[in-house]
Amino acid sequence: MSNSLFGLHGEALRLRGERMTLIASNIANAATPGYKARDIDFRSALAAREGGASIEASRSAAIQFRAPIMASLDGNTVEMSTEQMAFSENAVAYATTLEFLKGRIETTTRAIRGE
């Protein structure tokens, strides 16, 4: 039922949450020598899920290492401005998806109550 009720939005919310975790990990490791920044290609992960791939397979295929604009001498590829921008954009998209799902749930609840 949740698949027909939420469609792909439930999966999108889960992927955005995982992306948020990955970006936060990049920020936390900004001073770790040799750390390679990673990100989830949201579109390819969602497309893989639409195509029937498992959650793990779609996530694994969509994780990519981020290429730095300015290489660091210690091998760390985290660039705080890039990470902060990605985190902010993802947070807005996460909140938007969450609001959409909230509206869908409220509409369904009203329909069940007969309002």
Backbone bond lengths (Angstrom), bond angles and torsions (degrees), N, CA, C in turn:
res aa  C-N    CA-C-N  psi(-1)  N-CA   C-N-CA  omega(-1)  CA-C   N-CA-C  phi
1 M - - - 1.453 - - 1.523 111.67 -
2 S 1.328 116.77 -39.51 1.460 118.68 -177.52 1.521 111.67 -64.37
3 N 1.342 117.29 -30.61 1.453 119.84 178.56 1.520 111.35 -65.80
4 S 1.327 117.78 -43.31 1.460 119.57 179.47 1.529 111.62 -75.84
5 L 1.314 116.60 -30.07 1.461 120.37 -179.98 1.528 111.65 -73.20
6 F 1.317 116.91 -45.36 1.460 121.21 -175.43 1.528 113.17 -98.37
7 G 1.307 117.19 -17.72 1.455 120.02 -176.76 1.510 110.38 61.70
8 L 1.289 116.23 -137.11 1.459 121.02 -178.61 1.525 112.44 -85.71
9 H 1.328 117.30 -5.77 1.461 120.46 -176.13 1.525 112.60 -67.37
10 G 1.309 117.69 -33.19 1.460 120.63 176.51 1.519 111.37 -64.39
11 E 1.324 115.95 -42.48 1.460 121.26 177.39 1.523 110.54 -67.10
12 A 1.325 116.78 -38.55 1.465 120.91 178.38 1.528 110.43 -61.86
13 L 1.328 116.64 -40.63 1.459 120.54 179.21 1.528 110.94 -63.93
14 R 1.335 116.73 -42.24 1.459 121.04 178.34 1.529 110.97 -62.98
15 L 1.329 116.96 -44.17 1.464 120.56 179.70 1.530 111.24 -65.48
16 R 1.317 117.18 -39.61 1.473 119.69 177.92 1.521 110.92 -64.64
17 G 1.335 116.74 -37.08 1.464 120.35 176.03 1.521 111.92 -64.09
18 E 1.321 116.77 -41.93 1.461 120.50 177.58 1.523 111.44 -66.06
19 R 1.328 116.05 -37.80 1.470 119.69 177.83 1.526 110.22 -65.23
20 M 1.332 116.35 -39.07 1.462 120.84 178.41 1.534 110.17 -60.23
21 T 1.322 115.97 -42.85 1.467 121.12 178.91 1.522 111.11 -63.11
22 L 1.321 116.60 -42.64 1.460 120.59 -179.17 1.527 111.56 -65.88
23 I 1.328 116.96 -42.52 1.465 120.45 178.56 1.527 110.65 -66.12
24 A 1.327 117.02 -39.90 1.471 120.50 177.07 1.519 110.68 -61.91
25 S 1.319 116.81 -37.31 1.466 120.97 176.95 1.532 110.51 -64.39
26 N 1.321 116.62 -39.74 1.463 119.89 176.38 1.524 110.82 -60.42
27 I 1.321 116.41 -45.99 1.467 121.02 -179.43 1.524 110.66 -63.14
28 A 1.329 116.45 -41.56 1.468 120.54 -179.98 1.530 111.75 -64.59
29 N 1.316 117.20 -27.16 1.471 121.04 -177.91 1.522 113.04 -103.57
30 A 1.318 117.01 23.27 1.462 121.04 -177.60 1.523 113.09 -61.39
31 A 1.309 117.80 -26.03 1.467 120.79 -179.01 1.528 112.66 -106.09
32 T 1.315 118.23 9.61 1.464 122.05 -179.15 1.523 109.38 -86.51
33 P 1.332 117.62 116.29 1.469 119.48 -180.00 1.536 111.40 -60.02
34 G 1.317 115.30 134.91 1.456 121.08 176.98 1.525 115.34 81.15
35 Y 1.328 118.03 -2.00 1.467 119.81 -179.04 1.520 109.06 -71.07
36 K 1.321 115.70 134.39 1.464 122.08 179.35 1.527 109.63 -105.58
37 A 1.316 116.75 119.32 1.462 122.12 -179.90 1.523 109.89 -66.06
38 R 1.334 115.08 137.75 1.460 121.26 179.92 1.526 109.29 -125.42
39 D 1.321 114.66 159.13 1.456 120.88 177.66 1.518 107.81 -151.20
40 I 1.318 115.54 162.35 1.459 121.12 176.31 1.520 107.72 -103.86
41 D 1.323 115.83 127.69 1.458 120.58 172.87 1.520 106.17 -77.64
42 F 1.316 115.35 97.24 1.461 122.23 -172.63 1.524 112.35 -56.81
43 R 1.315 117.11 -45.11 1.470 120.54 -177.46 1.521 112.57 -62.62
44 S 1.328 117.35 -44.39 1.462 118.82 -178.92 1.527 111.24 -70.16
45 A 1.329 117.94 -34.68 1.466 120.55 177.72 1.518 110.72 -65.84
46 L 1.319 116.84 -42.98 1.461 120.93 179.56 1.531 110.89 -68.19
47 A 1.326 116.50 -38.78 1.464 120.19 177.66 1.527 110.95 -64.61
48 A 1.329 116.91 -38.23 1.468 120.64 178.04 1.521 110.73 -64.78
49 R 1.336 116.79 -40.29 1.470 120.35 177.62 1.521 110.79 -65.86
50 E 1.318 117.04 -40.14 1.465 120.58 176.48 1.517 111.00 -61.66
51 G 1.335 115.69 -34.17 1.457 121.39 179.74 1.519 113.59 -77.65
52 G 1.334 117.51 -3.40 1.454 120.96 176.62 1.516 115.15 100.69
53 A 1.323 118.19 4.83 1.467 120.31 178.47 1.521 109.91 -68.50
54 S 1.316 116.26 153.52 1.463 120.27 178.22 1.526 109.81 -69.49
55 I 1.313 115.61 164.55 1.464 120.81 179.63 1.524 110.31 -58.55
56 E 1.334 116.24 -47.00 1.469 120.90 -178.07 1.526 111.49 -64.63
57 A 1.333 116.31 -42.85 1.466 120.27 -178.61 1.520 111.52 -65.75
58 S 1.322 116.66 -42.14 1.467 119.31 -179.25 1.520 110.95 -67.10
59 R 1.328 116.78 -38.06 1.470 120.73 179.34 1.517 110.68 -69.33
60 S 1.325 117.09 -45.68 1.470 121.09 -178.61 1.522 111.82 -61.91
61 A 1.319 115.91 -40.58 1.468 120.00 -179.40 1.519 111.94 -69.79
62 A 1.322 117.19 -26.28 1.461 120.75 -174.85 1.523 113.95 -92.10
63 I 1.346 118.10 -12.36 1.474 119.55 178.92 1.522 109.38 -75.47
64 Q 1.324 114.65 127.87 1.455 120.82 -178.70 1.523 109.52 -131.75
65 F 1.313 115.32 151.38 1.455 119.88 172.41 1.519 107.68 -81.36
66 R 1.314 115.45 139.42 1.458 120.68 -178.24 1.527 109.41 -87.44
67 A 1.317 116.70 130.67 1.466 121.67 177.39 1.525 108.55 -81.83
68 P 1.332 117.36 126.15 1.471 119.31 -178.35 1.533 112.14 -75.85
69 I 1.315 114.82 151.38 1.462 120.53 175.15 1.530 108.72 -78.78
70 M 1.335 115.17 -44.29 1.467 121.81 177.06 1.523 108.17 -118.93
71 A 1.299 117.19 112.92 1.463 121.14 -178.76 1.530 110.67 -66.94
72 S 1.326 115.37 142.28 1.464 121.75 179.01 1.521 109.15 -94.89
73 L 1.320 116.84 148.72 1.455 120.18 -179.70 1.529 112.69 -68.12
74 D 1.335 117.39 -28.60 1.460 119.92 -178.49 1.528 113.34 -88.65
75 G 1.341 117.79 4.57 1.455 121.48 177.41 1.521 114.94 86.79
76 N 1.332 117.08 -0.04 1.456 120.99 178.59 1.533 108.47 -78.24
77 T 1.344 116.92 132.13 1.461 119.97 -177.81 1.529 113.23 -105.95
78 V 1.327 117.56 10.77 1.469 121.04 179.06 1.525 109.03 -78.06
79 E 1.321 116.10 125.91 1.456 122.40 174.19 1.524 106.48 -118.37
80 M 1.309 115.58 114.04 1.459 120.79 -171.51 1.528 113.14 -57.18
81 S 1.307 118.49 -40.12 1.473 119.33 -179.43 1.527 110.77 -63.80
82 T 1.303 117.84 -40.44 1.464 121.98 177.89 1.517 110.66 -65.30
83 E 1.328 115.94 -44.68 1.465 120.52 -178.67 1.529 111.29 -66.02
84 Q 1.318 116.94 -41.72 1.465 120.25 179.78 1.523 111.27 -65.30
85 M 1.324 116.71 -39.33 1.452 119.98 178.42 1.537 110.29 -66.68
86 A 1.325 117.50 -44.87 1.466 121.11 179.17 1.523 110.80 -62.98
87 F 1.337 116.43 -40.29 1.461 120.74 179.32 1.529 110.65 -63.52
88 S 1.326 116.86 -44.95 1.467 121.38 -179.95 1.523 111.89 -63.72
89 E 1.319 116.73 -45.91 1.465 120.83 179.32 1.529 110.66 -61.73
90 N 1.327 115.80 -43.13 1.463 120.17 -179.69 1.527 111.03 -67.31
91 A 1.327 117.54 -37.10 1.464 120.79 178.94 1.525 111.10 -63.81
92 V 1.326 117.12 -40.70 1.467 120.93 177.88 1.528 110.15 -65.69
93 A 1.321 117.13 -43.91 1.467 120.56 179.06 1.527 111.09 -65.07
94 Y 1.328 117.09 -37.86 1.463 121.90 178.04 1.533 109.90 -62.69
95 A 1.329 116.33 -47.52 1.467 121.07 -179.85 1.528 111.43 -63.62
96 T 1.314 116.97 -37.93 1.464 121.13 178.41 1.524 110.88 -64.93
97 T 1.317 116.82 -45.85 1.464 121.26 178.23 1.520 110.50 -62.80
98 L 1.315 116.52 -40.97 1.459 121.13 179.12 1.532 110.99 -63.37
99 E 1.315 117.88 -41.83 1.466 121.32 177.72 1.529 111.55 -64.81
100 F 1.324 116.42 -38.65 1.455 119.86 177.51 1.534 110.17 -62.58
101 L 1.325 116.32 -45.79 1.468 120.35 179.03 1.525 111.38 -64.12
102 K 1.320 116.68 -38.89 1.459 120.83 177.77 1.527 110.49 -60.87
103 G 1.320 116.86 -43.86 1.460 121.07 177.45 1.516 112.18 -62.81
104 R 1.331 116.11 -40.08 1.463 120.46 178.67 1.525 110.70 -63.86
105 I 1.327 116.82 -41.64 1.470 121.28 179.47 1.527 110.46 -66.48
106 E 1.327 117.00 -43.40 1.468 120.40 179.14 1.528 111.21 -62.74
107 T 1.319 117.22 -40.99 1.463 120.66 178.53 1.520 110.89 -64.05
108 T 1.310 116.45 -43.15 1.462 121.10 179.47 1.530 110.62 -65.55
109 T 1.326 117.07 -40.40 1.464 121.18 178.15 1.517 111.16 -63.04
110 R 1.322 117.55 -42.73 1.467 121.08 177.14 1.526 111.26 -63.79
111 A 1.316 116.99 -38.77 1.468 120.34 178.75 1.515 111.38 -65.81
112 I 1.319 117.13 -38.68 1.470 121.19 179.14 1.529 109.94 -66.36
113 R 1.333 116.86 -39.89 1.458 121.48 179.08 1.527 112.84 -73.82
114 G 1.316 116.46 -15.36 1.461 120.61 -179.74 1.517 113.21 83.46
115 E 1.291 117.83 24.03 1.479 121.37 -178.76 1.499 111.50 -85.59
